[in-house]
Amino acid sequence: MKIGALDMGINYKQCSKCGSKNSLRIIDGMPGPELFQEADAGKVKLGGCCIIEGAPEYFCNDCKYEWNREQAIDGAYSKIKTVKASVGGYFGGYYNVEIDLVNLKTIWSHRGGGEAESTVHKTIRKSTVVKFIEQIKMADLLNWKAKYIEPGVCDGAQWSVEIIIDRSAIKKHGDNKFPDNWEIFCKAVARSTSKIFE
Ligand SMILES: [Zn+2]
């Protein structure tokens, strides 16, 4: 699988309607001479003269769709098909989950740590998926860095997350270091699978 453009975070400039990257920033407010020049050169699009909250911030040259950052975030999260994650260490073993947001299925498993392997398959409701997406959005999952490493620790905890969007996968992982919102993510996974994930 190829790594999508989204591995750098959310691409606010990409049109969520047609996928084009041929878009312009919309600048609101009273433009000065420089801004008029930029607009004439097709580098920006002039919006209204007042700044209104929730107004569109981007304009697609290809399909004329207009959107703002909030809508770009919602668009990116709504394209997620599957979230896979694992966390654990040598002594406690590893938890692995796969949350299939399209087919409404989860697989949870625990391996290692001196215990018998266990795997649980579950079907989930559409409302669980909606809640899960809300929570991973709150955890800012798509904007996590690709790597979180704490050097000098040999046998601590490791984690990884793979987010599948269309035909590309975004991968993130860490050794003994976690993103700020890691716990929000873990709670979202635990709620969706009804099993331990920490
Ligand atoms: Zn478009």
Residues whose N, C-alpha, C, O or C-beta is under 5 A from the ligand:
A	BS01	ZN	C15 K17 C18 G19 S20 C60 D62 C63 K64 Y65
